[in-house]
Amino acid sequence: MKEIIADRTKFIDASGIRKVFALAAELKDPVNFSIGQPDFDVPDALKEEAIKAIKSGQNKYSLTAGDSLLREKIAGQVKEEFGWAKPAVLVTSGVSGGLLLTFMVLVNPGDEVIMPDPYFVMYKHLVNMLGGACVFVDSYPDFKLPVEKIADSITDKTKLIILNSPCNPTGAVYSEQRIKALAEIADKNDVVILTDEIYEKFCYDGRCASIATYYDKVLLLRGFSKPYGMTGWRLGFAAAHESLGDVIEEMTKIQQFTFVCAPTPFQKAAIGALDYDVSDFVDGYRRKRDLVYEGLKDKFELVRPSGAFYAFVKAPGCSGTEFVEKAIKNNVLVIPGNVFSEKDTHFRISYATSEEKIRQGVEILGKLAG
């Protein structure tokens, strides 16, 4: 039979996550530490904005680049935060949509893309699918930004460096000192940096530094899904210094022929979201972070997360995959670390669940550690 599936699909491996859900299919009321999705709903005030937009007929396509008022507001906040005179802005269908557009615009076959390991799962597969070469830079065991290793990994084929702080899957927040050091290295080598800041609101131990403060050749990706519980609304944005305006322009062109635009009524609601105070949500997740860390630190090797809502825990006495299988057999869903890494030594916990479930899950995992 003639082969009909495109070769690029072979570069995407969903086996790790599929295996978890296959094992979990028969579980009843499990402790679900697997899903990276807020357990709070969209605030009522923002729901009302979306409902108002729908009822008033704001249901057609927006401009490809996004609603004009929303882009104007994003540009104003970016200008205020980073001092960029005329930021270029594109409203995307989630940060995931922004990632795809960024890689499609920047990555040619053979181009090298540097990323700290562990990394968000999507980076690897999208780069590989487009024919790029992932250059993984080990950040174990403390998950701090490995500045010197990144510097040593830069070649004449390096096209892009990816930062993700706060980080999925580790919960690490990169220090201002290390981010500034990387900005100097990127400037010296004239390399573009993609900074994925979808979790920038979820910082528990002080301010989250952004490399956009220290370097102009930065593509900034942020979104509405995590801080406002809008994961199903598919809203994010890409912003860049005017010197990279051509990149945003090309991303917009590709969006025109792929996503078309982000959902229009939700863009209207996002205008209000940019001023919405999420500190109560963040405080709640800080408490959840503390429950996980304090509950596991005596039985497991783990770094205290400083942001996002994940902990990356070393599996005791076995591979990450083997420990995940044991956890699932005991009604706790976690994800093996090799989904996010070239190593299989850890597992990821998402503590985006109730405090009751966290206590229950921590107790079970502690017993499994012996």
C-alpha positions, -999 to 999 in steps of 0.1 A, spaced: 0 0 0 13 35 -9 26 54 22 2 84 28 15 97 61 40 126 58 76 119 71 74 149 95 50 130 118 78 106 127 95 135 145 67 137 171 67 110 198 36 110 221 44 76 236 54 88 271 22 107 278 1 81 260 15 54 282 5 73 313 -30 77 302 -33 41 290 -22 29 325 -46 54 341 -76 45 321 -91 22 347 -84 44 378 -113 57 398 -110 92 414 -72 93 410 -49 119 425 -42 138 392 -8 154 393 -5 151 355 -24 180 340 -7 214 336 -40 233 338 -52 257 365 -79 242 388 -96 276 391 -122 289 366 -121 321 345 -130 350 368 -166 360 365 -158 395 355 -138 383 325 -165 357 316 -190 386 315 -167 405 291 -167 375 267 -205 371 270 -210 408 263 -188 405 232 -206 375 219 -241 391 225 -230 423 208 -220 405 177 -182 404 181 -181 370 166 -165 374 132 -128 373 123 -106 399 139 -76 413 121 -51 386 116 -27 403 140 -54 407 166 -80 431 179 -66 466 176 -75 477 211 -59 446 226 -27 450 206 -25 486 216 -29 477 253 -3 449 251 21 472 233 17 499 260 24 474 288 54 460 270 67 495 263 63 504 300 80 472 312 109 470 288 113 504 274 108 493 238 98 524 218 75 507 193 69 471 202 55 448 174 26 427 187 8 397 174 -22 381 192 -18 343 189 -39 312 194 -23 305 227 14 305 234 15 271 216 3 289 185 30 315 190 57 288 193 47 272 161 47 305 142 80 315 157 97 283 147 82 283 112 95 318 106 130 313 121 141 277 118 155 264 85 165 228 81 199 223 98 196 254 120 205 247 156 182 257 185 196 257 220 174 248 249 181 240 286 173 204 295 146 197 310 125 216 285 88 221 276 78 191 255 66 211 225 100 227 217 118 196 207 91 182 185 84 214 166 121 220 159 126 185 148 95 185 126 108 216 108 142 200 102 161 220 128 186 205 152 179 206 190 210 214 211 201 203 246 221 219 274 221 200 307 208 219 337 207 191 362 207 188 392 197 223 403 180 235 371 196 269 372 202 286 339 234 269 325 249 301 311 284 288 305 272 256 289 250 276 266 279 298 256 300 267 248 271 253 226 269 283 203 281 276 168 278 293 134 246 272 129 229 286 161 197 303 151 178 306 184 182 301 222 150 292 241 143 304 277 114 293 297 112 309 331 93 301 352 99 267 338 77 238 328 86 211 340 109 221 368 93 252 384 127 269 382 129 307 380 161 319 365 181 345 385 185 380 372 223 376 373 223 346 351 197 361 327 219 392 323 249 371 317 231 352 289 220 385 274 256 395 271 265 362 254 236 364 230 245 400 221 282 391 215 271 363 192 241 381 176 217 353 185 179 357 188 163 346 221 128 332 224 115 337 260 85 317 268 69 335 298 35 318 300 39 314 338 53 349 345 25 357 370 33 326 390 65 337 409 65 328 446 98 341 460 102 375 444 102 391 410 106 370 378 133 386 357 129 387 319 157 388 294 137 413 274 148 439 300 184 434 290 184 424 254 166 437 223 168 407 200 141 389 220 108 374 210 85 375 240 57 350 243 31 354 270 -5 342 274 -38 343 291 -44 305 296 -25 300 329 -30 332 349 -67 335 342 -78 299 338 -85 305 301 -68 273 287 -97 266 264 -100 302 251 -66 298 232 -52 333 237 -16 345 238 6 371 223 41 376 208 59 409 212 92 420 199 115 451 199 111 471 167 144 457 155 126 423 152 94 438 137 100 418 105 98 386 124 64 395 139 53 406 104 63 372 90 46 354 119 14 374 111 16 363 74 18 327 84 -10 331 109 -32 344 81 -28 311 63 -30 288 94 -49 300 125 -64 330 107 -68 348 140 -73 342 177 -109 338 189 -125 373 186 -149 375 216 -122 362 239 -98 388 226 -123 414 238 -123 398 272 -85 398 273 -84 435 272 -99 435 307 -77 406 317 -46 426 313 -57 448 343 -71 419 364 -54 412 397 -45 375 400 -25 378 433 -51 356 451 -46 328 426 -8 331 430 -10 331 468 -31 299 466 -5 282 444 23 293 466 5 274 494 2 244 471 39 246 462 48 245 499 25 215 506 42 196 478 78 206 487 74 201 525 56 168 520 82 153 497 116 168 506 124 142 533 117 113 511 127 125 476 155 145 460 139 177 446 146 214 441 121 237 457 101 252 428 100 290 426 74 294 400 48 279 376 29 250 392 53 220 388 79 201 407 105 179 390 113 151 414 141 125 412 128 89 411 142 70 441 161 39 431 147 35 396 140 53 364 114 79 361 93 57 339 94 28 364 84 50 393 55 65 373 42 30 366 43 23 404 26 56 412 -2 50 388 -8 15 402 -13 33 435 -39 58 420 -15 88 415 -10 102 380 24 118 374 43 122 341 77 106 334 106 130 332 118 117 298 88 134 282 106 167 290 142 156 290 169 135 273 172 117 307 148 93 324 156 100 361 128 122 373 90 126 372 69 157 370 42 167 394 16 194 386 1 207 418 -27 224 399 -53 205 420 -70 209 454 -50 210 486 -69 179 498 -57 160 467 -21 172 472 -20 159 508 -34 126 496 -10 123 467 20 133 487 12 107 513 10 80 487 42 90 470 60 91 503 50 55 510 63 44 476 96 60 483 100 37 513 
